[in-house]
Every structure is written in C-alpha cells, then in structure tokens.
Amino acid sequence: MKLIIQIPCYNEEENLAKVIDELPKKIEGIDIIEYMVINDGSTDKTKKIAERKGIHHIINVFPNKGLANTFTTGIDHALKNGADIIVNIDGDHQYSGKDVKKLVKPIIEGKADIVIGERQIEKFSPLKRFLQRLGSLIIRFVSKTKVNDAPSGFRAYSREEALKLNVYNQFTYTLETIIQAGSNKVKIENVKIESFPNTRESRLFKNEFQYIYKSSANVIKSLFIYKPIRIWGIASIIFFVITITFFLICGVNSIIPYAFLTFTIIFAVSSMQSISIQANRKQLERIQYYLKKENYNNNGK
C-alpha cells in the first residue's frame, strides 16, 4: 500500500522544513511513503527548501492559483503516481505531521474513505472558536454528516474516494468536499489531532468577516450544485405559503399575492428542471470516475 502526503505551499519558506521533518517515515500497514510539495507560484525559497529536503514530488504551479486548485492538482498527481491513500497537510505548520498515522489508520482498516483531523479549538480565540463551532454545525446540517471540524485541511482520502473527488469552488475545498461526500453517502471519520497557534496571517482571507462571506458563498454554491432539488423545492414551498397568506390578508384583487405566486411557480419549475440537471451531473461524474480510474491505474498502479 502506497501513501503520498501532499503539502500545498505558497511562500512557506519559514515553515515548510518543520512540516517535512515531522512527517512519518514508516507506518504499520503502509509499504511506501512519499512526500509531495505543490508549489503554488511561491516567490520565496519554498521550492529550494523542498529540493533540499529531498521531496519525492515537487509540482510547480504558476502563477499562484489558490488553495482549491493547488489541492486538486496534488490529488491528481498523487493518483497518477499510484497513491492508495492521500494525506493533505498544510504548509504553515498548523498541524503536526506525527498525526498522519492517526489519519490513515481508519482507511487502512477499511472503516472510512475520508478522515478529517479535528483540531483543539480551545487554543483558538473566542471569536474563532464560535465561528468554528457554528460553521461545523451548519455543515453537519446541510451535508448530513458528523464532521466535527469542517474547515480543517488536515485530511486523508482513500484512492477510491480521491478518484470521485470534484471541486468547483475556487476559494477553498474544505466545505464543498464535505457537502459532496454527504451527498454521495461517503464514510467519514473524525480523528483528534494536535494543532499549533497560527504561525502567520491567513492568505485566504483578510479578516474573519471576509471569511464568513466567502465561506457562506461557498456553501450556498455547493448546495445548488449537489442539492438543487431540495433548495428550489424549499424555496417554492416558502413562497407558496407566503402567497396563500397574502391571498387571505389582501384578497384576490390585490397584485401582491400574484407576484409571490409567480415566484412560487418559477421556483417549482426550477426544482423540476433540477431533477434532470442533477441526474446529468451524476452521470457525467460517473463517466469521469471510470475515465480517471482507467487512466490513472494504467499510469500509476
């Protein structure tokens, strides 16, 4: 069994060496362990540090294309190189590489296809703790999963699940992939991990409010991608109730209830159209999965 540990990096010269040094050399049940650095247009010494540390795979992306693209680029290269398990760990030394063993264990034992590292949020600021708990609660609700730390980027994927992975959002992959996994009834486990204080400011967002805005947009977009029938159906029901209410209040001669009735019909039609759109998306993803499987297995397995 082969494990590839990927490290997405953008200007991580201060932290990358520490991350690499903590990664495991041997894990029970794993025959081969390789490291991969995805250098996302870094302008510092990130690439040189990766080369000096003898990283097995260095993928250079130029110009900087963001975390979501870097993550999927790493997944594709890991699959091409025969990975049976792929672990993603950030390059900012937020997580301990020693916990990789914990993450891969449920996959080795066949208990899960995705394992998510659950951080010690007691170390976070009060605002960040609140946002983490609220965000994870919302993601659990909309995805119908039991994920405890939705934004955590320290994750392990089985080969089978990595082949099915798709990321449409450009901001980050963390929330969308959970909603996607929930939609596909994927087995997910949580593993408690060690986490360190922030070594630098986030490069994904400038402040917590921008994070809330971007994450909310990410979740809404993901719901329209993976659960469009439910979204349009709920909207049509809500507007139908509003329509009836205004008919009772204003009467049949008022224009207001007819305006809401128009929206009710539009949302209902959109819900019905979503049935064929969702079926088409699932069929295309199924075709993509088999194409990837054949292509990557011929190249890497």
C-alpha positions as a printed Julia matrix, in Angstrom:
301×3 Matrix{Float64}:
   0.0    0.0     0.0
   1.33   3.41   -1.01
   0.79   6.68    0.86
   1.51  10.08   -0.65
   1.47  13.07    1.69
   0.84  16.3    -0.19
   1.72  19.77    1.08
   0.15  22.75   -0.74
   2.52  25.71   -0.38
   2.56  29.41   -1.14
   5.61  31.23    0.25
   6.18  28.83    3.14
   9.96  29.1     3.47
   9.67  29.73    7.22
   7.51  26.7     7.99
   7.97  24.06    5.27
  11.1   22.44    6.73
   9.39  21.94   10.11
   6.36  20.36    8.41
   8.53  17.95    6.4
  10.7   16.97    9.38
   7.65  15.83   11.35
   6.22  13.61    8.61
   6.42   9.86    9.31
   8.95   7.63    7.58
   7.19   4.37    8.48
   3.56   3.46    9.22
   2.24   0.0    10.0
   0.18  -1.24    7.04
   1.89   1.13    4.58
   4.64  -0.2     2.3
   5.71   3.06    0.61
   5.54   6.66    1.87
   6.29   9.56   -0.46
   6.05  13.33    0.02
   4.71  15.86   -2.47
   5.01  19.65   -2.41
   2.65  21.64   -4.64
   4.41  24.97   -5.03
   1.63  27.45   -5.85
   3.61  30.25   -7.51
   5.83  30.93   -4.5
   8.25  33.84   -4.82
  10.42  32.88   -1.84
  12.65  29.84   -1.18
   9.83  27.29   -0.86
  10.97  25.3    -3.91
  14.63  25.27   -2.81
  13.7   24.01    0.66
  11.6   21.22   -0.87
  14.53  20.22   -3.1
  16.99  20.36   -0.21
  14.74  18.12    1.88
  14.66  15.51   -0.88
  10.92  15.68   -1.55
   9.87  12.89   -3.92
   7.46  15.01   -5.98
   7.63  18.79   -6.5
   4.79  20.24   -8.57
   5.26  23.86   -9.63
   2.1   25.85  -10.39
   2.47  29.31  -11.93
   1.08  31.85  -11.4
  -0.5   31.5    -7.95
  -3.93  29.9    -8.42
  -5.18  29.47   -4.86
  -5.73  26.69   -2.36
  -8.59  24.84   -4.08
  -6.64  24.49   -7.35
  -3.46  23.52   -5.51
  -5.3   20.83   -3.55
  -6.88  19.23   -6.65
  -3.59  19.45   -8.56
  -1.94  17.47   -5.78
  -4.74  14.89   -5.73
  -4.41  14.31   -9.48
  -0.63  13.9    -9.33
  -0.87  11.57   -6.32
  -3.36   9.36   -8.18
  -1.15   9.32  -11.29
   1.75   8.2    -9.11
  -0.14   5.25   -7.67
  -1.24   6.5    -4.25
  -3.61   4.2    -2.37
  -4.05   6.82    0.36
  -3.54  10.58    0.04
  -2.99  12.84    3.05
  -3.25  16.61    2.73
  -1.38  18.7     5.3
  -0.95  22.48    5.13
   2.48  24.02    4.72
   2.07  26.59    7.5
   2.83  24.1    10.32
  -0.65  24.41   11.79
  -0.78  20.62   12.14
   1.64  18.02   13.45
   2.94  15.59   10.86
   3.14  12.96   13.58
  -0.66  12.68   13.45
  -0.59  11.34    9.88
  -0.55   7.86   11.42
  -3.87   8.6    13.16
  -5.45   9.86    9.96
  -4.58   6.88    7.77
  -5.48   4.18   10.31
  -9.29   4.17    9.67
  -8.65   3.95    5.92
  -6.15   1.11    6.3
  -8.7   -0.74    8.44
 -11.46  -0.1     5.88
 -13.59   1.92    8.32
 -13.6    5.18    6.33
 -12.87   6.73    2.94
 -12.27  10.23    4.3
 -10.7   11.07    7.65
 -10.67  14.65    8.95
  -8.32  15.91   11.64
 -10.23  17.55   14.48
  -8.23  20.47   15.92
  -8.03  21.54   19.57
 -10.19  24.63   19.28
  -9.59  25.54   22.92
  -6.42  27.23   21.65
  -8.41  29.47   19.28
  -9.59  32.97   20.08
 -13.2   33.22   21.4
 -14.43  34.54   18.03
 -12.65  31.81   16.07
 -14.0   29.11   18.41
 -17.52  30.43   17.92
 -17.15  30.55   14.12
 -15.63  27.07   14.01
 -18.47  25.58   16.06
 -21.17  27.45   14.15
 -19.65  26.65   10.75
 -19.22  22.96   11.57
 -22.8   22.82   12.88
 -24.14  24.3     9.64
 -22.05  21.93    7.51
 -23.22  18.93    9.54
 -26.81  20.0     9.0
 -26.63  20.64    5.25
 -24.35  17.69    4.45
 -25.99  15.14    6.8
 -22.55  14.11    8.06
 -20.96  14.02   11.54
 -17.93  16.17   10.81
 -16.65  17.98   13.91
 -14.12  20.34   12.29
 -15.38  21.23    8.81
 -12.69  23.83    7.91
  -9.8   21.53    8.85
  -7.44  20.97    5.93
  -5.62  18.04    7.54
  -7.3   15.09    5.83
  -6.8   11.61    4.46
  -8.53  10.18    1.39
  -8.72   6.63    0.1
  -7.8    6.17   -3.57
 -11.38   5.26   -4.4
 -12.76   8.45   -2.9
  -9.99  10.63   -4.39
 -10.95   9.33   -7.84
 -14.51  10.61   -7.28
 -13.44  13.99   -5.92
 -14.54  17.19   -7.67
 -14.03  20.78   -6.54
 -15.93  23.56   -8.29
 -15.33  26.42   -5.84
 -12.15  28.45   -6.12
 -11.96  29.79   -2.55
 -11.33  26.53   -0.69
 -12.08  22.83   -1.0
 -12.79  22.04    2.67
 -16.51  22.78    2.92
 -17.54  21.75   -0.58
 -15.91  18.33   -0.37
 -17.82  17.55    2.84
 -21.14  18.51    1.22
 -20.18  16.41   -1.8
 -19.24  13.46    0.43
 -22.5   13.72    2.32
 -24.43  13.76   -0.95
 -22.61  10.59   -2.04
 -23.02   8.81    1.35
 -19.26   8.55    1.87
 -17.9    7.08    5.11
 -16.23   9.9     7.08
 -14.42   9.67   10.41
 -13.05  12.34   12.76
  -9.68  11.96   14.48
  -8.48  14.28   17.23
  -5.14  15.86   16.33
  -2.61  18.28   17.75
  -2.69  21.79   16.33
  -0.38  24.76   16.77
  -1.03  28.51   17.08
  -1.07  30.45   13.81
   2.45  30.97   12.51
   1.29  33.66   10.07
  -1.8   35.51    8.91
  -4.16  33.64    6.6
  -3.63  34.18    2.88
  -7.16  33.05    2.04
  -8.9   35.99    3.72
  -8.05  39.35    5.29
 -10.3   39.09    8.35
 -12.99  36.93    9.94
 -15.82  38.83    8.25
 -14.37  38.18    4.8
 -14.02  34.52    5.74
 -17.69  34.36    6.76
 -18.74  36.0     3.49
 -16.6   33.74    1.28
 -17.45  30.58    3.2
 -21.17  31.34    3.09
 -20.99  31.89   -0.66
 -19.03  28.63   -0.95
 -21.68  26.67    0.97
 -24.6   28.19   -0.97
 -22.93  27.46   -4.3
 -22.19  23.89   -3.19
 -25.81  23.34   -2.18
 -27.01  24.49   -5.61
 -24.52  22.08   -7.19
 -25.16  18.99   -5.06
 -28.7   19.51   -3.7
 -30.53  21.76   -6.2
 -33.86  19.9    -6.0
 -34.07  20.46   -2.25
 -33.05  24.14   -2.48
 -35.55  25.07   -5.2
 -38.22  22.87   -3.64
 -37.89  24.55   -0.23
 -37.95  27.99   -1.89
 -41.15  27.14   -3.78
 -42.85  25.87   -0.6
 -41.9   29.01    1.31
 -43.21  31.29   -1.41
 -46.38  29.19   -1.74
 -47.09  29.7     1.96
 -46.43  33.45    1.57
 -48.74  33.54   -1.45
 -51.61  31.9     0.47
 -51.01  34.25    3.4
 -51.27  37.35    1.2
 -54.36  36.0    -0.52
 -56.02  35.69    2.9
 -54.85  39.13    4.01
 -55.18  41.16    0.81
 -57.8   39.23   -1.12
 -57.86  38.12   -4.75
 -57.99  41.68   -6.11
 -54.55  42.63   -4.79
 -51.48  42.3    -7.04
 -49.15  41.33   -4.18
 -50.17  37.63   -3.82
 -49.94  37.16   -7.61
 -46.37  38.47   -7.54
 -45.45  35.84   -4.94
 -47.38  33.22   -6.89
 -45.19  33.98   -9.92
 -42.05  33.3    -7.88
 -43.63  30.13   -6.47
 -44.16  28.8   -10.0
 -40.64  29.81  -11.11
 -39.05  28.01   -8.14
 -41.26  24.94   -8.62
 -40.27  24.72  -12.3
 -36.61  25.19  -11.35
 -36.94  22.31   -8.87
 -38.34  20.03  -11.59
 -35.6   21.08  -14.02
 -33.02  20.33  -11.34
 -34.03  16.66  -11.38
 -32.66  16.2   -14.9
 -29.69  18.53  -14.27
 -28.67  16.59  -11.15
 -29.1   13.25  -12.91
 -26.92  14.52  -15.77
 -24.23  15.77  -13.36
 -24.12  12.42  -11.56
 -23.85  10.56  -14.85
 -21.02  12.81  -16.03
 -19.21  12.38  -12.7
 -19.62   8.6   -13.03
 -18.1    8.69  -16.53
 -15.29  10.92  -15.25
 -14.62   8.47  -12.41
 -14.23   5.5   -14.77
 -12.03   7.5   -17.16
  -9.8    8.61  -14.27
  -9.67   5.09  -12.88
  -8.6    3.58  -16.18
  -6.12   6.35  -16.97
  -4.5    6.6   -13.54
  -4.43   2.84  -12.93
  -2.64   2.32  -16.24
  -0.09   5.02  -15.38
   0.45   4.57  -11.69
  -0.78   1.17  -10.49
